[in-house]
Amino acid sequence: MKISARENDLFDLRDWKKLALFTKCAHCRCVGWKRSEHMNLLYCSDNKALNEISMKSTCKTCQHSLDFDSDFAEEHLDLVKKKKDREVRVLIQMACDTWDMHQRILGSENYEAIFHSFKFLMRKLGSTPKQIALSHLGSPPFEPLSIIKIVCNFLVVKNEGRRREIENEIDTASTFLRSINEWNLPVPKSSELSMKDLLNYRIIYARWMQFCSLPREYRSLQRYPVVKSFGRKFLILLLRYYIADLQQRSSFIDEQNAINFATDLNTMLATNDSICDPSVSYALPEGIRIPSPKRGRCLWNTLSGHHSETTSECSEGDDRCNKDSVKLIMMDEEVEGDISEDLMNRIIVRSEILAKKPKPFTHKMDSFELDVARSEASRQEEKDGIISFHVISNNMEANQNPEKIAWLLQLQGLFSTQLPRMPKEYITRLVFDYRHKSLVLVKQGRGVIGGICFRQFYTQDFIEIVFCAITANEQVKGYGTHMMNHLKDYHVGTCHIYHFLTYADEYAIGYFKKQGFSEKIAIEKKKYHGFIKDYEGATLMGCQLHPRVIYTNFALNAKKLNDLFESAVKECFSECGKKHAGIEHIFEQYRGSVVPCAAIPGMEHLSDEDSEPDQDMDHKIKTILQKLRADQAAWPFLKPVDSEEVPEYYDFIKYPMDLKTMTDRYKQKYYVHVRMLERMFIADLRRMLNNCFRFNAPQTLYYKAGCDLAKIANRLTKNAFPKSDIFPEAPEFLPI
């Protein structure tokens, strides 16, 4: 069977060429097909060079051809031609994965971790079906007790075998296990660990990359769950980083429960080693299900569109960073709402029809369409391999990739041209400084046409953007926005850094504002003061990133959400655009009295009950606030918490509330919405009390005062607003 007869059913010719590069010759000892132009560079070849290779070309080493249509000549892939289609698919997939992985090694800080996986794939490609390719890193599981078993033991020991307490923590344990599976491990840093711990961490990190992280993107690698592959060493070394990552973005109950669970587990690992001892047996009470990641809730977005350190080098032809199939991991639980499944289907169909419908010539684009149009061209070019993005830096080693050095030189020249007021010596020093990294935008046939030079301050939780520029004749094409979005995704998905800072001159302020930067800095001044470089006449601007947003897809997703909303409005209110007659005659008819809603054309469906405010509502809220302030248990809530007395309070409590703030809101007519008035007021009361229960331990006076005030607030609000669906509640754990 000729390979050419089934090429279209499998992959294109470029994939067959990749397979030849990484497989042994069928007729000699040649380990891989070599191009004559680059005899010594077996694997270093870009997509452009690969396209230029003719199928008639011969290997420089053995002179065997790549020509698949030759029936008689000895060919490099003769053995492959004899295999079954399914086996060929597997081999080509492995070759493509090996190619893509090699492209990522170039200029990557994770060279060692990715290189192990690269060599493993190389051995698999060179092995026969009867041979088993083994990894130098071993194979899972790597420890006697898995994380799942350790968590089960922890539940039994912590709760002393009490069934009810264990049942209450099973869901939290499942969420913890799932979040460990989906967590992106931070890159090992020698400054934070001892030599022994650093060595163990590097081994764990390399194993995690090969068996847990990279298989998310490379189908040739078998994927193993983290919680079944690792155990005690993983938890002891990495739990503190896991807790720190969650604390940075803690805003939901699930996240706080996971933080508390991980903190308790970390403490027990340091004090009670029996939960990790295979010789000690702990069993959950009969009938209790073992915690499972499948039943856990998602705490953060996994590597669906964010770049991890393994995906930061978005090589040419590698469209994993921009696939349309990128999906956001959603919560497992269903959200109840007032939209039926049938109605939702009609909304989606309407939205799809509107999207395909051609726009009229006079159509004026809204802000969503402008953002999508500006970024779509660059997104498509990246998908087609015309442009690519790479995170590179000068690692001060003698044998660096020549292409990377060439890109740094081109970037230095670009910055010097586009930023004439900056001294060239200063630009050169920073671009080639080992502490600075650069995101370069490379265009096929032109080289570097844009870039961002930045420095990461891991301990201070921010990065400084030093230079940012696009070459003059490539501006106004959406490259600048797309480049900044790649930088955001890289830091959210890989580095877990959520603050950007930069000094922008008068010409750059507009660009940075479009990218979400503001003169209002979200990070504390003590974090960046003395670290960031100050420029005379420039404005300090900052941008805070959201850990669950994929910025390269943000404009497109926002447009889709907006279209869905508009379709929902049209589907639910089909007459929303209908024009009605004037209402002057209605005012004459109801002269001297309130006009009923039903009498106004187009508003027949509204009820007058909802539009009439409760005349006594204002008095009820005022009375409740007065009684609460007068109670002896109200002393911790009379005014906002002093940040000087309790400096950590506002790091932990994101939405503070107190009786003084509520009184000010009442005086400023904050609680005025007719339908939501009582609910907004009660919600503020609940937030104030819940903050107290979250921050303070049950044995403290603050916790006891909160419980006492919660009982009073519950009684007062139930008497005043009996129809409300929420009320202040006392905590589950009473004060000790």
C-alpha positions, 0 to 999 in steps of 0.5 A: 500500500502506498502512503500517498494513497492515504495521506489525506486521510491522515495528516499533510505532507509536512507531518510525514516529513516530521515523522522522517526527521524523528524515525530511524531509516528502514535500510541503514543505521541512520537515526533520522532523516537529515537535510543537506543544508543543515547536516548537524541540525537534525531537529532544529528546523522551522516550519518554513524550512520544512515546507521547502523540503522536496519529497524528492530530497535525499538524506545527507547521511544515507541518500535515501529518498522521501518520495512516497510515490516511488515503488522501487527506490529505497525510501526512508519510511519503507517500514512505515508504509507496511504498517496499518493505518491506525499504527501510522496515525499513532506514529505521526501523532508522536512525531508531531508532538515530538516536533512541537515539544522540541520547538518549546525547548528553545529558549524555555526556562523549563528546558530540563523538565521538557527535555525529559519528555522530549527524549522519552517520545524520541525513545518511543518513536525508535522502539519496536512494538515489542519494546517498552520505552521507559522514562528516566523519571520512572513511572507513576505512582512515585510514592507508596501512599498516594495523595488520595490515601493520605487525605483519607487518613487525614480525615479519620485522624483529624475527626477522630473517626467521628462519622458526622464530622467526616461526612461534612468534610468529604465534599471539601476533600473532593474539591481539594483533590480536584484543585490539586489535579488542576493546579499549575505548579510554580517553577522551582526557584533556588532562592526559596529552597535548600539544596536538598529540597530544590533537588526533590522539587526539580524531580517532582516538577519534571515528573509532573510535567511529563506525566500530568501537565504535558499530556493535556496537550500532547496526546502521545503521552499518557496522562496520570492524575496528580493525586494518584501519582504523588504522595507525602513528598509532593504535599510537604514541598508544595502545599505552602505554594498551593495555599498561597495561590488560593489565598491570592484569589480567595473570594468564594466559600469553596476556596476558603474551605480548601485553604483551611483544609490544606492548612490543617493538612499541612500542619498535621503532616509536620506533626503526625507522620502516621497518616503517611505511613503505609504500615499504619492502617486507617479506614473511613467509617462504613458507608462513607464514600472515599473523596474523589476529584470527580465530585469536587468543585473547580477552583481555578481555570486549568490549562485550557487557554492559559500558557503554562511554562510549557506553552509559553513558546508558541512556536510557528505551526503550533496552534495549541495556544489559539485553538477555537476548541479552548474550553473554560472549565465550569462548575459541576453543579447546575445553576437553577434559573428562570430560563427553561431548556427549550427557551435557552435552545431558542436563544442560542439558535437565534444568536447563531442565525444573527451571527451568520446574517450579513450586516447591512452596508450602513451597519455601525459596529458597536464596541464589542464588534470593534474589539473582535475585528481588531483582534481577529486578523492577528488571531487568524494570522497566528493560527495560520503560522504567519506570526508567532509569540515567544517568551525568551531571555538571555540566560548568560550561557555560552551555548544559547540558541542562535535564533533566540540571540538573533531575536533579542538583537532584532528586538533591541534594534526595534526598541531603539527605533521606536523609542528614540528618547531612550538611550540605546545603551540603556535599552541594550543593557535591559534587553540582554539582562538575565533578570529581564524577559521579552515576549517577541512577536515574530512574523514569517519572512520578517523576523521580530516586528514587536515585543514587550520587555518585562521584569518579574518580581515574584516576591512582590507579586507584580511584573514591570513592563519596561519597553513595549513597541510594534514596528511602525509599518505593522501598527494599527493591525491589532498586533499590540493588543494580541501581544499584550493578551498573550503576556497576560495569559502567560502570567496568569496561567504560568507564573500566577502573577496578577499585577502589571505595572509600567511607566507610560509616557504621553504617547503610550497612555492611550494604548495602555488604557485600551489594554485595561491599565489605569492610573489607579494602582490596585497593588499596595505601594509598599509592594512596588516602591523601590523596585520599579524604575521611575521615569521623569515625565511618565505616568505610573499605570497598573493592570490587575488580572483575573485568574479565570480569564483567558485574555486572548479569547476575551473579546470574542467571548464577550461578543458572544455573551453580548449576542446571547443577551440581545437574543435572549431579550428579543426571544423573551420580549418579542415586542420590545422594539414595537412602537406604541402611540403617545400617552398624552391622552392618558395623563388627561384621563388620570389628571390629578392621580397616579397613572396605573402601569397597565394603562400605558401601552406596552406596559400592560404586563407590569404590576402596580404593586411592585412600583409602589414603595412601602411607606414604612420601609424607611422607618423599619430600616432606621429602627433596626439600625438604631436597635442594633447599635444600642445592643451591648453585643454591637461593640465590634461592629460600630465602626470599620476595623482599624487597619493599623490595629489589625493589618491582616484583616483587609487582606483576608476580608475582601468586602468589609461591612459595619454598622457605621457604613450601613447607617451612612448608606441609609442616610445617602438613600442607598437602600432605595430599589423598590424590589431589592430594598429589604434584600440589599439591607439584609444582605449587608447585615449578613455580610457584616456578621459572616465576615466576623465568623470567618476572621475570628476563632470561635473562642474569641470575644468577637465571635461570641458578640457576633453570635449574640448580635446575629440572633437579635438581627434575625429576630428584628428582620423577620418581624420587619420583613416576614416575606424576605427569602434571606435573614441573618443567621448564627454560625454553624459552630457556636462559640466555645 
